[in-house]
Amino acid sequence: MHQHSEPESGFFAIKISEAFEFRPDWYRKGPVAERVLEYYWLLRSVLRERPEARRCLCRCRHCRIFFIADPRNAGRQDLGCPFGCQEAHRKGESTRRSVAYYQEAEGKIKKRLLNGKRSIQLSGVGLALAGANGSEPCVATQEPESEPEPEPEASAEQIVASEAPLEHCQRCRWSEALLEHVRVVCVLIDVSRFVMDGNVVDRNSEKVMLKIPVQRDDCCHHAGSLDFGPGGNLFISTGDNTHPAGDSGGYGPIDEREGKHAYDAQDTAGNTNDLRGKILRIHPMLDGSYTIPDDNLFVKGGEIAGLPEIYVMGCRNPWRMNVDQKTGYVYWGEVGPDAGGDGPRGPRGYDELNQARAAGNFGWPFFIANNRPYADHDYVTGKTGALYDVEKPMNISPSNTGSKLLPKPQPAWIYYPYAASEEFPMVGSGGRTACAGPVYHFDPNLDSPTKLPEALDNSLIMFDWQRTFIKRVKLDADSNIVSIDPFLTNIPIKRPVDMRIGPEGALYVLDYGETWGVNEDARLLQINYFKGNRPPVAAISASPGLVGKHPFDARFSGAESSDPDDGDALTYTWSVSPGAFEMQTAEQATFVFNEPGIFDVTLLVNDAAGLEDKASVQLAIGNAPPAIQFIEPLDGGFFEWGDEVAYRIVAQDAEDGSSEDAPDFMKMRLLLNHFVNATAPGTAEAAYLSGIGKNSAGLSLIQQSDCLNCHAVDRKIIGPSFKEIALRYAKAEKRRDAVNASADRIIKGSSKVWGEVPMLLHAQFSQEQARTIVRWVYSLADESNDSAVRQEFAGKTKLDRPDWMKDGLNPGFATLKQGSARA
């Protein structure tokens, strides 16, 4: 391919589009006529809405029924059809349909749906639609006058040479309704181009360049990244769209059983004829189409045939990718599987950070890490076969529609398991979500006072969303690893999720926030480098708070702002939006909010050299927060170990009244934090989560791991709340067995215990540590019904002597200290 100029200014995006949805096993339900009936109506609706779909028609060489597939396969007869003929053929069963088969279907259709208004012709040659008055059949499914001789199966070379032009697919969006052999729902990832009007995206300018199929019958790994490389080539990473759990045991998911396609990555990442589990490379053109660079992985006439868009295959979950703008090398983080140890089926799970200097195969689902092979495994018999051959990898899965022979796999660049890594000890241990950031090249000619320093020249920024580290991978002149060092350790970033280098040489970091889900603390950071004088740090404190009923008198202070350079004098500028609020320039500011609404208060702090920093807080005006009062117990009261202590709380709300009048309307949460030292900082919840109090050892282990990403004390995030887990096992007949079983699931991982999202393994915990965690979780609803989280405004709680209190260090009584409640 000749080098092209840079593409026209525009915005490229990945967009999910869904046309309609049906279950992949619908064609197996009911009698034969019912299957034909359902399929007829599906095909008819597609052709009526998109007549150009005829370009995407295929015909089963067994039962001769027409169906719609990927336009690249138009005309092929070796694909599976909606009636499972391919599977039947593999089993040696007869697939030639009898005339009675179609006559029965025709009668059903006429009787139930057509009411004599239309006629339909079904034959062993194909499916044809005819008009109500006997007019000619639809051109989309015109039957030949006589049945042709069966065509030989096309070789891989023939398939590539006879590809349909891709624009057929672009004009006929419904044509992918039956992608993947009419097995999956009609869900697609669109790679679209939008024109920018200044800084605004013109939504009406969308041009869909590429469509990538996605199965939504089960999870996971749908997403990916976009990045331009040198020469205007666009790179697109895609996940393998395969469920990581099921019966794979955390090893390579190669489940070939019928109905388990969502658990077989041989169908996607290991398939040369599928766009999933890949890094694609295309060159966008001005008209919305694209061309293929010459040195992608598969070329026409090559030894191995595959889709021309593929640059890298054999990816599991390459959800964060960056392209070195100088060398064109591609870097991506590969989120790995969950096996906790090596076994007969293959190696334990590893995350990878990969470098592709050229097109290649990176192994998944047959190899991982430094080309450690998995073993072929029969999910029906449970028998494990031979290891896959690194020198001659083969994909002989019945779901594979591409080449059986695969390119030789490339080893991972950096790889690490849950446990400490012998090869890369600097990445630590624990949960893992490897990500690749950008490669920084210092430009001495760039006029920018905040560009990253020359010391970071030729460095890749790698990070891990789960371990939350950011590291600098120093590269030599040939892009080989020199060292892996900590980076940005003094900046409080909770969960880095994406990074880019800006045109001014600054590093932009997207911070996901505290946990998995919607986070109020998510933010975009611009990280600048300052040589010599450093900028100040702005900080705001607000009184009486950030929520209240109007009119609301809010007082703000910038006294906690600071400057790292001694002697720098600071100036302050306060502003409020929206609204006509006058700016204030003192260290303290007061604003009166007379109307309800959401307001942003911003403090701009400057030092003497003109460097600045901003801080903002948001006020919600219009509804006063409730006031909470403990009626009992009183501060300083006495109790003895074993006593039941009564508590009663009253909430007063300016808008909603009192909890004594409407306890069911005013919901509350009370966290009973027993035996917390009176000097513990913060609220009762903060003290409880700081590991002080009952079963604190288990809670401390939870805080040190990734448990709080998916679980909270009393609300569902991704997984169930700890309270919900505790209540399920509160009345277990064999408590010790329940604790041991839950501990095993923590260490080894689990699937479908609480839903479809699997729980990752935590091999870093010993059995005793896992049991300690479980005992803390179970304590939230123990056998004495002394739940640590309550929803009632009044009740009793039993105060037993805590295990961690040593005899002789405390009297037989203690004083009560009020905690807090939230209504």
C-alpha positions in Angstrom: 0.0 0.0 0.0 1.3 3.5 -0.8 1.6 5.8 2.1 -1.4 8.2 2.4 -1.5 11.6 3.9 -3.1 12.0 7.3 -6.8 11.5 7.4 -9.2 14.4 7.3 -9.8 16.0 10.7 -12.5 14.0 12.4 -13.5 12.0 15.4 -13.4 8.2 15.5 -15.5 6.2 17.9 -16.6 2.8 18.8 -20.4 2.6 19.0 -22.7 -0.2 20.0 -25.7 -0.8 17.8 -28.5 -3.3 18.3 -31.0 -4.2 15.6 -33.0 -6.9 17.2 -32.4 -9.9 19.4 -33.3 -13.5 19.5 -32.0 -16.5 21.5 -29.3 -18.6 19.7 -31.1 -21.8 20.4 -34.5 -20.7 19.1 -34.2 -23.0 16.0 -33.9 -26.0 18.2 -37.2 -25.5 19.9 -40.5 -27.0 18.6 -41.2 -29.1 15.5 -39.4 -28.6 12.2 -42.2 -26.5 10.7 -42.1 -24.1 13.7 -38.4 -23.6 13.1 -38.9 -22.8 9.4 -41.8 -20.5 10.3 -39.7 -18.4 12.7 -36.7 -18.3 10.4 -38.9 -17.3 7.4 -40.3 -14.3 9.3 -36.9 -13.2 10.4 -35.4 -13.5 6.9 -38.4 -11.8 5.4 -38.2 -8.8 7.8 -34.5 -8.4 6.9 -35.0 -8.4 3.2 -38.0 -6.1 3.3 -36.2 -3.5 5.4 -32.9 -3.9 3.6 -33.3 -5.4 0.1 -29.6 -5.0 -0.5 -29.1 -7.9 2.0 -29.4 -10.2 -0.9 -25.7 -9.5 -1.4 -25.1 -11.2 1.9 -27.1 -14.4 1.2 -25.5 -17.8 1.8 -27.1 -21.2 1.2 -26.6 -24.3 3.3 -25.2 -27.0 1.1 -27.0 -29.6 3.2 -30.7 -28.5 3.4 -30.3 -25.7 0.8 -32.0 -23.1 2.9 -30.9 -19.5 2.3 -29.6 -17.5 5.2 -27.8 -14.2 5.9 -24.2 -14.1 7.0 -21.1 -11.9 6.9 -21.0 -10.4 3.4 -17.4 -11.6 3.1 -18.9 -15.1 3.0 -21.6 -14.3 0.4 -22.2 -17.3 -1.8 -20.4 -19.8 0.4 -22.1 -23.1 1.1 -19.8 -24.5 3.8 -21.3 -22.4 6.6 -23.7 -23.7 9.2 -27.4 -22.8 8.7 -30.2 -22.0 11.2 -31.3 -25.6 11.4 -28.1 -27.1 12.7 -27.3 -29.0 9.5 -23.5 -28.6 9.9 -23.6 -30.2 13.4 -25.8 -33.0 12.0 -23.5 -33.6 9.1 -20.5 -33.9 11.5 -22.4 -36.6 13.4 -23.1 -38.5 10.2 -26.8 -37.9 10.3 -28.9 -37.4 7.2 -29.4 -33.7 6.4 -31.4 -33.9 3.1 -34.9 -32.6 3.9 -37.9 -34.5 2.5 -40.6 -32.9 0.5 -43.0 -33.6 3.3 -40.8 -31.5 5.6 -41.4 -28.4 3.5 -45.0 -29.1 2.8 -45.7 -29.3 6.6 -43.9 -26.0 7.1 -45.8 -24.4 4.2 -49.2 -25.4 5.6 -48.4 -24.1 9.0 -47.3 -20.7 7.6 -50.3 -20.4 5.4 -52.7 -21.3 8.2 -51.3 -19.2 11.0 -49.9 -16.1 9.4 -50.8 -15.5 5.8 -54.6 -16.0 5.8 -54.5 -16.6 2.0 -53.1 -13.1 1.3 -49.7 -14.4 0.2 -48.3 -17.6 -1.0 -45.0 -19.1 -0.1 -42.8 -21.7 -1.8 -40.5 -23.9 0.1 -38.4 -26.5 -1.6 -35.2 -28.4 -1.2 -33.4 -25.8 -3.3 -34.0 -22.7 -1.2 -36.5 -20.4 0.4 -38.4 -18.1 -2.1 -41.0 -15.4 -1.4 -43.9 -15.0 -3.8 -46.4 -12.1 -4.2 -50.1 -12.4 -3.2 -51.2 -12.7 -6.8 -48.6 -15.3 -7.9 -46.1 -12.6 -9.0 -42.5 -13.4 -9.4 -40.5 -14.3 -6.4 -38.4 -11.7 -4.6 -35.1 -11.2 -6.4 -33.3 -11.6 -3.1 -34.1 -15.3 -3.0 -34.9 -16.1 -6.6 -34.9 -19.9 -6.9 -32.9 -21.4 -9.8 -35.0 -23.3 -12.3 -33.3 -26.5 -11.3 -31.2 -27.5 -8.4 -27.5 -27.1 -9.2 -24.9 -29.6 -8.4 -23.4 -29.2 -5.0 -20.4 -26.9 -5.1 -17.1 -28.1 -3.6 -16.1 -26.5 -0.3 -14.0 -23.4 -1.0 -10.4 -23.5 0.1 -9.1 -20.7 2.4 -7.4 -19.1 -0.6 -10.5 -19.1 -2.7 -12.5 -17.5 0.2 -10.1 -14.6 0.5 -9.9 -14.1 -3.2 -13.7 -13.9 -3.6 -14.5 -11.5 -0.7 -17.6 -9.3 -1.2 -16.8 -5.6 -1.2 -17.1 -4.3 2.4 -19.4 -1.5 1.5 -22.2 -4.0 1.0 -22.0 -4.6 4.8 -22.0 -0.8 5.4 -25.2 -0.2 3.4 -27.0 -3.2 4.8 -26.8 -3.0 8.6 -29.3 -5.7 9.1 -27.3 -8.1 7.1 -25.3 -9.1 10.2 -28.5 -10.2 11.9 -27.3 -13.8 11.6 -23.5 -13.3 12.0 -21.6 -16.3 13.4 -23.8 -18.9 11.6 -27.1 -17.4 12.7 -26.2 -18.3 16.3 -26.0 -15.0 18.1 -28.0 -11.9 18.8 -27.8 -9.0 16.3 -25.4 -6.8 18.3 -22.5 -5.0 16.6 -19.7 -2.7 17.5 -19.5 0.1 15.0 -16.3 1.8 14.3 -17.6 5.2 13.2 -16.2 8.5 11.9 -17.7 11.8 13.0 -16.8 15.3 11.7 -15.8 17.9 14.3 -17.4 21.4 14.2 -14.8 23.1 16.3 -14.8 21.2 19.6 -18.3 19.8 19.0 -19.0 16.4 17.4 -21.5 16.6 14.5 -23.7 13.6 15.3 -25.3 13.7 11.9 -21.9 13.2 10.2 -21.4 9.6 11.2 -19.9 7.3 8.7 -19.7 3.6 9.8 -16.4 2.3 8.6 -16.3 -1.2 10.2 -18.7 -3.5 12.0 -17.5 -6.0 14.6 -19.9 -8.8 15.7 -20.6 -9.2 19.5 -22.5 -12.1 21.2 -24.6 -10.9 24.1 -25.9 -14.3 25.2 -23.3 -14.3 27.9 -20.4 -12.1 29.0 -17.6 -10.9 28.5 -14.7 -8.9 27.0 -16.7 -6.8 24.5 -14.6 -3.7 24.6 -11.3 -2.3 23.3 -9.4 0.8 22.3 -8.7 3.1 19.3 -5.4 4.7 18.5 -3.8 6.2 15.4 -0.3 5.2 14.4 2.2 6.7 12.0 1.0 7.2 8.5 -2.6 7.7 9.5 -3.3 4.0 10.2 -6.1 3.3 12.7 -5.6 0.5 15.2 -8.6 -1.1 16.9 -8.3 -3.6 19.7 -11.2 -6.0 20.4 -11.8 -8.5 23.2 -12.4 -12.2 22.6 -16.1 -11.9 23.6 -15.8 -15.2 25.5 -17.1 -16.0 29.0 -14.0 -16.5 31.3 -15.7 -18.9 33.7 -17.9 -21.9 33.0 -16.0 -25.2 33.0 -12.7 -23.7 31.8 -11.4 -23.6 35.4 -9.5 -20.4 34.6 -7.5 -22.1 31.8 -7.9 -21.5 28.1 -11.7 -21.5 27.3 -12.1 -24.1 24.5 -15.6 -25.5 25.3 -16.8 -27.1 22.0 -20.1 -28.5 23.3 -23.3 -27.5 21.5 -24.7 -24.3 23.0 -21.4 -23.3 24.6 -20.1 -21.0 21.9 -19.8 -18.2 24.3 -17.3 -20.2 26.2 -15.0 -21.1 23.3 -12.4 -18.5 22.3 -11.3 -20.8 19.4 -14.4 -19.3 17.7 -13.1 -15.7 18.1 -9.5 -15.0 19.2 -8.2 -18.2 17.7 -10.2 -17.8 14.5 -8.5 -16.1 11.5 -11.9 -15.4 10.0 -13.2 -13.4 13.0 -12.5 -9.8 14.1 -12.8 -10.5 17.8 -9.8 -11.1 20.1 -7.7 -9.1 17.7 -5.9 -5.8 17.1 -7.1 -4.5 13.7 -5.3 -2.0 11.4 -7.0 -0.1 8.7 -6.3 3.2 6.8 -9.4 5.5 6.9 -10.1 7.3 3.6 -11.8 10.7 3.1 -15.0 9.1 1.8 -15.6 7.0 4.9 -14.2 3.8 3.5 -10.8 2.3 4.3 -7.9 0.5 2.7 -5.7 -2.3 4.1 -2.0 -1.7 4.8 0.3 -4.1 3.0 1.9 -5.7 6.0 -1.1 -6.8 8.0 -1.1 -10.4 9.3 -3.0 -12.1 6.4 -2.4 -11.3 2.7 -4.1 -12.7 -0.4 -2.3 -15.8 -1.6 -0.5 -16.3 1.7 0.1 -19.7 3.4 -2.5 -18.9 6.0 -5.8 -17.2 5.1 -7.6 -14.7 7.3 -9.5 -11.4 7.4 -7.3 -8.7 5.9 -8.0 -6.2 8.7 -6.3 -8.3 11.3 -2.9 -7.0 12.5 -2.6 -9.0 15.7 -4.6 -12.1 16.6 -4.7 -14.3 19.7 -5.8 -11.6 22.2 -8.0 -12.2 25.3 -8.9 -8.8 26.6 -6.7 -6.0 25.1 -8.8 -3.2 26.5 -6.1 -0.6 26.8 -3.7 -0.1 23.9 -1.3 2.6 22.7 0.8 3.0 19.6 4.3 4.4 19.7 4.0 7.4 17.4 7.7 7.3 16.5 8.3 3.5 15.8 4.7 2.4 15.1 5.1 -0.4 17.6 1.8 -1.4 19.3 1.6 -1.9 23.1 -1.4 -3.3 24.9 -2.3 -4.7 28.3 -3.8 -8.2 28.1 -6.1 -9.0 31.1 -5.5 -12.7 31.7 -7.4 -15.7 33.0 -7.8 -16.8 36.6 -6.3 -20.3 37.1 -4.5 -20.1 40.5 -1.8 -22.7 39.7 -0.3 -24.8 37.0 -2.2 -28.0 36.2 -2.6 -30.8 33.6 -4.8 -28.4 31.5 -2.1 -25.8 31.4 -0.4 -22.9 33.2 -1.9 -20.6 35.8 -3.3 -17.2 34.8 -1.1 -14.4 33.7 -1.7 -10.8 32.8 0.5 -9.6 29.9 1.9 -6.3 28.6 2.7 -6.9 24.9 4.8 -5.2 22.3 4.0 -5.9 18.6 6.8 -4.7 16.3 5.1 -6.4 13.4 1.9 -8.3 12.6 1.6 -11.6 14.6 -0.2 -14.1 16.6 0.0 -13.8 20.4 -1.4 -17.2 21.2 -4.7 -17.0 23.1 -6.5 -19.3 23.8 -3.8 -21.9 23.1 -0.8 -20.2 24.7 -0.1 -17.6 27.4 2.8 -15.7 29.0 6.1 -16.7 27.4 4.3 -19.2 25.1 3.3 -21.6 27.8 0.8 -24.0 26.2 -2.6 -25.1 27.3 -3.8 -28.7 26.7 -6.6 -29.8 24.5 -9.5 -30.7 26.8 -12.7 -32.6 26.1 -15.5 -31.0 28.0 -17.8 -33.9 27.4 -15.6 -36.7 28.8 -13.5 -34.4 31.1 -10.3 -35.9 29.6 -7.3 -33.7 29.0 -5.2 -34.3 25.9 -1.8 -33.2 24.6 -0.4 -29.7 24.9 -0.8 -27.5 21.9 2.3 -27.3 19.7 4.0 -23.9 19.7 5.9 -24.7 16.5 2.8 -25.6 14.6 -0.4 -24.4 16.3 -3.7 -25.7 15.0 -7.3 -24.7 15.5 -9.4 -27.8 14.8 -12.4 -26.6 16.7 -15.7 -27.3 14.9 -16.6 -23.6 15.6 -13.6 -22.4 13.7 -14.5 -20.8 10.3 -11.0 -19.8 9.5 -7.7 -21.5 8.8 -6.8 -24.6 10.8 -3.1 -23.8 10.7 -2.3 -20.6 12.7 0.7 -18.4 12.7 3.4 -19.3 15.2 2.7 -17.5 18.5 4.8 -14.6 19.8 5.8 -14.7 23.6 4.5 -12.0 25.9 6.8 -9.0 26.5 6.0 -8.6 30.3 3.8 -11.1 32.2 2.8 -11.7 35.8 0.4 -14.0 37.8 -1.6 -13.3 40.9 1.4 -14.4 43.0 4.7 -12.6 43.1 6.5 -12.9 39.7 9.9 -14.4 39.5 10.6 -12.8 36.1 9.1 -9.3 37.0 9.1 -9.0 40.8 8.7 -5.2 40.6 5.0 -5.5 39.7 4.1 -7.0 43.0 1.2 -9.5 43.6 -2.5 -9.6 44.0 -5.4 -8.8 41.7 -4.3 -7.7 38.2 -5.6 -5.7 35.3 -2.6 -4.8 33.1 -2.8 -1.7 30.9 -0.5 -0.1 28.4 -0.1 3.7 28.4 1.7 5.8 25.8 5.4 6.0 24.9 6.9 9.4 25.6 9.4 10.9 23.2 11.0 14.1 24.5 10.9 16.9 21.8 13.6 19.6 22.4 12.0 21.8 19.8 8.5 21.8 21.5 8.0 25.2 23.2 6.1 24.1 26.3 7.1 24.9 29.9 5.1 21.9 31.2 6.2 19.1 28.9 7.6 15.9 30.6 11.3 16.0 31.2 14.1 14.6 29.0 14.8 11.9 31.6 11.5 10.2 30.6 12.5 10.1 26.9 11.7 6.8 25.2 9.7 5.5 28.1 6.5 3.5 28.1 4.0 4.2 30.9 2.4 1.0 32.1 -0.2 0.7 34.8 -2.5 -1.7 36.5 -6.1 -0.8 37.2 -6.4 -3.4 40.0 -3.0 -3.0 41.7 -3.3 0.7 41.0 0.4 1.1 40.3 1.9 3.3 37.5 5.4 2.4 36.3 7.9 3.8 33.8 9.3 1.1 31.4 12.6 2.7 30.2 13.4 1.5 26.6 16.7 1.5 24.8 17.2 2.8 21.2 15.9 -0.5 19.9 12.8 -0.5 22.2 14.1 -3.2 24.5 13.4 -3.0 28.3 16.2 -1.3 30.3 14.3 -1.0 33.6 10.8 -1.0 35.2 10.6 1.7 37.8 7.8 3.3 40.0 6.3 6.5 38.6 4.0 9.2 39.9 4.0 7.6 43.4 3.4 11.0 45.1 0.1 11.7 43.2 -3.0 10.2 44.7 -4.5 8.3 41.8 -7.1 5.7 42.9 -7.5 3.6 39.8 -5.8 4.6 36.5 -7.9 3.5 33.6 -6.4 5.4 30.6 -3.5 7.6 29.6 -2.5 9.9 26.7 0.3 12.3 26.0 -1.0 15.8 25.1 0.3 18.0 22.3 2.0 20.2 25.0 3.9 17.2 26.3 1.8 16.7 29.5 0.4 13.4 30.6 -3.4 13.0 30.9 -4.6 10.3 33.3 -8.2 9.2 33.6 -8.8 8.1 37.2 -11.7 5.6 37.4 -12.3 6.2 41.1 -12.7 4.1 44.2 -14.5 1.0 43.0 -16.1 -0.9 40.2 -19.2 1.1 39.1 -20.3 4.7 39.1 -17.8 6.8 41.2 -18.3 10.3 42.3 -14.5 10.6 42.6 -13.8 9.8 39.0 -11.7 12.5 37.4 -9.4 13.5 34.5 -6.0 14.6 35.6 -3.5 16.7 33.6 0.0 16.0 34.9 2.5 18.8 34.1 6.2 18.9 34.8 7.6 22.0 36.3 11.3 22.7 36.5 12.4 25.1 39.3 9.4 26.9 40.6 6.5 24.6 41.3 2.8 25.5 41.2 0.6 25.8 44.3 -2.0 23.3 45.4 -5.5 24.7 45.8 -7.8 23.3 48.6 -11.3 24.3 49.7 -13.1 23.8 53.0 -16.8 24.6 53.2 -19.1 25.6 56.1 -21.8 24.6 57.1 -21.7 22.1 54.4 -22.5 21.5 50.7 -26.2 20.7 51.0 -28.9 22.9 52.3 -32.3 24.6 51.9 -32.3 28.1 50.3 -31.6 30.8 51.2 -28.2 29.2 52.0 -25.3 31.1 53.5 -22.1 29.2 52.4 -18.7 30.1 53.8 -15.5 28.9 52.1 -11.9 29.0 53.1 -8.7 28.5 51.0 -6.5 28.4 54.1 -5.5 24.8 53.5 -4.0 25.7 50.1 -0.3 25.5 50.0 2.8 26.0 47.8 5.7 23.5 47.8 8.2 26.4 47.4 8.9 28.2 50.7 8.2 31.9 50.7 5.8 32.0 47.7 2.9 34.4 48.4 -0.5 33.1 47.1 -3.5 35.0 45.7 -7.0 33.7 45.6 -9.9 34.1 43.2 -13.4 32.6 43.9 -16.1 32.1 41.3 -19.5 30.5 41.2 -21.4 29.0 38.3 -24.1 29.2 37.1 -25.5 32.5 38.2 -24.5 36.2 38.5 -22.2 35.9 41.5 -19.5 38.5 41.9 -15.9 37.1 42.1 -14.1 37.4 45.5 -10.3 37.6 46.0 -9.7 37.0 49.7 -8.5 33.8 51.3 -12.1 33.5 52.7 -15.3 33.9 50.7 -19.0 33.9 51.4 -21.8 33.4 48.9 -25.6 33.5 49.5 -27.7 31.1 47.4 -31.3 32.4 47.2 -32.5 29.9 44.6 -32.4 26.1 44.4 -30.0 24.4 42.1 -26.6 22.8 41.6 -23.7 25.2 41.9 -20.0 24.8 41.3 -17.7 26.9 43.5 -14.1 27.2 42.2 -11.0 28.5 43.8 -8.1 29.6 41.6 -4.8 30.0 43.5 -1.8 31.7 41.9 1.8 32.0 43.2 4.1 35.0 42.6 5.5 33.5 39.4 2.0 33.2 37.9 1.7 29.4 38.2 -1.8 28.3 39.3 -4.0 25.5 40.5 -7.8 25.1 40.8 -10.1 23.3 43.2 -13.9 23.0 43.0 -16.8 21.8 45.2 -20.4 21.3 44.2 -23.3 22.6 46.2 -26.8 21.1 46.1 -29.2 23.8 47.2 -33.0 23.3 47.8 -33.3 20.4 50.2 -32.0 20.4 53.8 -30.2 17.3 55.0 -31.9 15.4 58.0 -30.6 16.0 61.5 -29.8 12.8 63.4 -30.1 12.5 67.2 -29.5 9.5 69.5 -32.2 9.4 72.1 -30.6 6.3 73.7 -28.0 5.2 74.6 -26.6 8.3 76.2 -22.9 9.2 76.0 -21.0 8.0 79.0 -23.6 5.3 80.1 -22.3 2.1 81.7 -22.9 -1.5 80.6 -21.5 -5.0 81.4 -20.3 -7.6 78.9 -23.3 -9.6 77.8 -25.9 -6.9 78.3 -28.4 -6.0 75.6 -28.2 -2.3 75.0 -31.2 -0.5 73.6 -30.8 2.2 71.0 -33.3 4.7 69.6 -32.6 7.3 66.9 -34.8 10.2 65.7 -34.3 11.9 62.3 -35.8 15.4 61.7 -36.0 16.6 58.1 -37.2 20.0 57.1 -39.1 18.8 54.1 -40.0 15.2 55.1 -40.8 15.5 58.8 -39.8 13.3 61.6 -38.9 9.6 61.5 -41.2 9.1 64.5 -44.1 10.0 62.3 -43.0 8.2 59.1 -40.4 5.5 59.9 -41.2 3.5 56.8 -40.9 6.6 54.5 -37.5 7.7 56.0 -35.0 5.0 55.3 -31.9 4.8 57.4 -28.7 2.8 57.9 -27.1 2.3 61.2 -23.7 0.7 61.4 -23.1 -0.7 64.9 -19.3 -0.4 65.5 -18.8 -2.2 68.7 -15.9 -1.5 71.0 -14.3 1.3 69.1 -11.8 3.4 71.0 -13.1 6.9 71.8 -10.2 8.5 70.0 -10.9 6.8 66.7 -11.2 9.5 64.0 -14.3 10.0 61.8 -17.7 8.4 61.9 -18.6 5.0 63.2 -18.4 3.6 59.6 -15.0 5.1 59.0 -13.8 3.6 62.3 -15.4 0.2 61.4 -13.7 0.1 58.0 -10.4 1.2 59.5 -10.1 -2.3 61.1 -10.9 -1.3 64.7 -13.4 -3.5 66.4 -15.1 -6.8 66.1 -13.4 -9.3 63.7 -11.1 -6.5 62.6 -8.4 -8.9 61.2 -10.8 -10.1 58.5 -11.7 -6.5 57.6 -8.0 -5.5 57.4 -7.4 -8.4 54.9 -10.4 -7.2 52.8 -9.0 -3.7 52.7 -5.6 -4.9 51.6 -7.2 -6.9 48.7 -9.6 -6.0 45.9 -12.8 -7.1 47.7 -14.2 -3.6 48.1 -14.2 -3.2 44.3 -17.1 -5.5 43.9 -18.7 -5.6 47.4 -19.9 -3.0 49.9 -21.2 -3.5 53.4 -24.9 -3.1 52.7 -25.4 -2.3 49.0 -24.9 -4.2 45.8 -22.1 -3.1 43.5 -21.0 -5.8 41.0 -21.4 -8.6 43.5 -23.8 -9.0 46.5 -23.4 -6.9 49.6 -21.5 -8.4 52.6 -24.8 -8.2 54.5 -26.6 -10.2 51.8 -23.9 -12.8 51.9 -24.1 -13.0 55.7 -27.8 -13.4 55.7 -27.7 -16.3 53.2 -25.4 -18.3 55.4 -26.6 -17.1 58.8 -28.7 -20.2 59.4 -26.4 -22.7 57.8 -26.7 -26.1 59.7 -23.0 -26.7 59.4 -21.4 -23.3 60.0 -17.9 -24.6 59.8 -18.5 -26.2 56.4 -20.1 -23.0 55.1 -17.1 -21.0 56.2 -14.7 -23.4 54.6 -16.7 -23.5 51.3 -16.8 -19.7 51.1 -13.0 -19.5 51.9 -12.4 -21.9 49.0 -14.3 -19.7 46.7 -12.3 -16.7 47.7 -9.0 -18.5 47.0 -10.1 -20.4 43.8 -12.7 -18.1 42.4 -16.3 -19.0 41.5 -18.9 -18.6 38.9 -22.7 -18.2 38.9 -23.0 -18.4 42.7 -24.5 -14.9 42.9 -25.0 -14.2 39.2 -23.3 -14.2 35.9 -20.3 -12.1 36.8 -17.6 -14.5 38.1 -15.6 -13.8 41.3 -11.9 -13.7 40.6 -9.6 -16.0 42.5 -7.4 -14.7 45.3 -4.5 -17.1 45.4 -2.5 -14.7 47.6 -4.6 -15.7 50.6 -3.9 -18.7 52.8 -6.8 -20.9 53.8 -6.7 -19.4 57.3 -6.7 -15.8 56.0 -9.7 -16.6 53.7 -11.6 -18.1 56.7 -10.8 -14.9 58.7 -12.4 -12.8 55.9 -15.4 -15.1 55.8 -15.9 -14.9 59.6 -15.9 -11.1 59.4 -18.5 -11.2 56.6 -20.7 -13.7 58.5 -20.5 -11.5 61.6 -22.7 -8.9 59.9 -25.6 -11.2 60.6 -24.5 -13.8 63.2 -26.5 -16.4 65.0 -27.4 -14.0 67.8 -29.0 -11.7 65.3 -26.6 -9.1 66.3 -26.3 -7.6 62.9 -23.7 -4.9 62.4 -25.8 -3.1 59.9 -29.4 -2.1 60.9 -32.2 -0.5 59.0 -34.4 0.2 62.1 -34.6 3.4 64.1 -34.9 1.5 67.3 -33.7 -1.9 68.5 -31.3 -3.7 70.8 -27.7 -5.0 70.4 -25.8 -7.4 72.5 -22.4 -6.3 73.7 -20.1 -9.4 74.1 -16.5 -9.1 75.1 -14.4 -8.9 71.9 -11.9 -11.6 71.2 -9.1 -9.1 70.7 -9.3 -7.7 74.2 -6.8 -9.5 76.5 -7.8 -10.4 80.0 -6.7 -8.1 82.7 -6.4 -5.0 80.4 -10.0 -4.0 80.7 -12.5 -3.8 83.6 -15.8 -5.7 83.7 -17.6 -2.7 82.5 -17.1 0.0 79.9 -18.6 3.3 78.9 -20.7 3.9 75.8 -19.6 6.2 73.0 -22.2 7.4 70.5 -21.5 6.7 66.9 -23.4 8.0 63.9 -26.4 7.1 61.8 -27.3 8.1 58.3 -30.9 8.7 57.2 
